[in-house]
Amino acid sequence: MKTIVFQGDSITDATYPRQYPTELGNGYVTMTAGRITFDYPGQYRCYNRGISGNTTADMIARFKYDLELLAPKVMVFCGGTNDIAQNDGVFVSNEEIVANIKSMITRAEAVGSKVILCSLLPANKYYWSNAIENPSQEIKKVNQMLKAYAEEKGIPFVDYWTPLHDEADGLPEKYTADGVHPNKACYAIMQDILKPVVTDVLSKLK
């Protein structure tokens, strides 16, 4: 059975129920936590590899496992905001964030995986970190760099930021309880944006 891997941090972690290969048996997975559903019975098996708190460096550290064990036909990337928040206790430049994501995409494509690249979600404050006073400007810069890279490479780019940001370039209160993590209403919008892109990529697989 072909596999789809959703790779990222807490934004992905909270999107779908946590699933590991040893827990799945021979069935397929309906990925839903009352937020987003990807349901491809008998055709595709979906894996949630979002881990809360992960930076792009953390994602790289476990990427060999994810890539080799899960052998994804499609990988959906959504990560980088924790780098801006300096979760690992070090400053990470925007260029380094994008370079880390590029390195994972290159490795995925080298083994035949099709890639979908998602923007960072809006946020104008990290409630757990004072490393940066207003992250929204850095988020916008990273998103611009990711979009340019996706266009250059012909990779589908999923823009969450544009439809979700408010006048302060943050995530509106109606879409979040803490200013960073989406609620159910927000995930419904994200599903409407992401699912057609995933479905289109799957339709073109040989």
N, C-alpha and C positions, 0 to 999 in steps of 0.2 A: 504494500500500500504506500502511496506517495505521501510525503510529509510536508507540512507547513510549520515553520518555526517563527514565533513572535519573540524577538530579542530586544531586551531593554532593561528598564529600571522599575520603580514602583508604579509608574503610569501604566506599564504593561502588566506588572505583577497583579495589580488590582482589577485589571480588565477581565481576566479569565480565571477560572479555578486552577490552582496549581496542579500540574500534571507532570509525571515523570514516566519514562519508558517502562519501568518495572511495574507500574501501577495500572497499565492500560489494557493488559490482556490482548485479545485478538479483535476487540471491537474498535469502533471509531469514537472520536470524542466530539461532543457538542460543547464548544467553548463558550460558556456563559456564566456570569455571576449576577444575572439581572442587569447586565450592562451591554455587552456586545456578544453576539452569537455568530459563530462561523460553523455552519452545519453542512458537511459534505459526506453523507452516509455512504460507506462502501468505497469511496474514492480517495479521500484525503484524511490523514490523521494530523490533528493540530496539537502543537506543543507550546505551552507558555514557558518561556525562558526569561521572563522579566524577574529581576531580583531587586527588592527594595533597597535603596541606598547605593546601588551600583553606579560607579563612574564608568566612563568608556574604557579606562585602564582595567577596571574589574571585569568588564565584559570581555576584553581581550584575553585576560588571564584564564577564563573558562571557555573560550571560544573553540579551542581545539576539541574539547569534549563535546560541545554542542554540535559542531560541524561533523565530526567523525561518527559519533554515536547515532545522531538523528538523521543524518544524510538528507537534509531538506531539499525539496524541489524548489521551494520558495522560502525566502527569509524576509521578514518585515522588521526593519530597524527603527527604534525610537529611543534615543538616549542622548545624554550630554548635559542635561540640566544640573545633575549632581556635580559635574566638573565645575560648573560656574559657581555652585554653592560651596565648592572646595571641601567636599565630603571626606576626601582622603587627607585633608589637612595641608594641602599644598596648592599653590596657584597653578592653574592650567590655562594656557592661552587659548583663544578661540581657534587659532591655527592648529594647535595640538589636538583639540577636541575633534576637529574635522579630519585631521590626519589619522587619528585612531579609528574613526568610523570608516574612512576610506580603506584602511588596511584590512578591516574585517570584510568589507564588501569585495575587495580584491581577492581575498582568500575564498570567499563564498563562490564568487564567479569562476574561480579557477577549477572548482570541482563541479561546475555545471548548475549551481543554484541560481535561480532568478531572484532578483533583489527588488524590494520596495523600500524607499527611504522616506521616513516621516519627519516633519518639522518638530521642533520643541514646542511645547505648549506655552502660552503666555504666563508670566508671573512677574510681579513687581516687588515681591518680598519673599524670602525664604524664612519661614517661621522658626526653623531649627538652626539657622546660620546667620551670623552678622558679617560674614566674610566680605559681602558686597552689599552696598546700601540699596541700590536699585538694579536688580539683574535684568530688567526688561530690555535695556539697551544692548547688553551682551547677547541676550537671547535672539534679538532681532538680527544682530550681526551674524551669529552662527547660522541662523535660518537662511539668511541671504547666501552665505557661503555654501551651505548644503544644497540649496536650490540650484545655484550655479553649477555645482559639481554634478548634480543629477541631470541637468539639461545637457551638459557637456558629454556625459556618458550614456545618455538615452535611458536613464533609470526613472521609473515612475516616482514622482514626488508627491507626497500627501501633505497638503498644507492645512494643519490644524490651527495655526496662529491667526490667520486672517479672519475666519468666521467666529473665533472665540475671544479675541481680545476686546477689552473695553477702552474707554477714553484715556485711561491711565496706563494702557498697555499691560494690564493685568488680566487675570481670569475673573470674570464677573461673579459676584456673590451668589447669584442664582445657579452657578455651575460648580461651586466648590464650597467646602466647609473651612478650608484652611488657606486658600489662596494659591494652592499649588496642585492639589490632587482633584481630579474630576469627580463629580457626583453622578448619579444615574442619568440625570437629564443631559449632562455634558457628554457622557459616553454614548448616549443615543445619537447625538450629533456626530460624534466621532465615527460611529458605525456607518452612518449615512455617507460619510466621506470616504472611509477606508474600504468598506466591503466591495463596492463596485470596482475599485482598483484591483483588489485581490482576485475577484472573479474574472476580470479581464485578463490578468496575467495567467491565471489557471487555464483559461480558454485557449491560450496560445501555446501551452506546453505540448510537446510531442509525446 
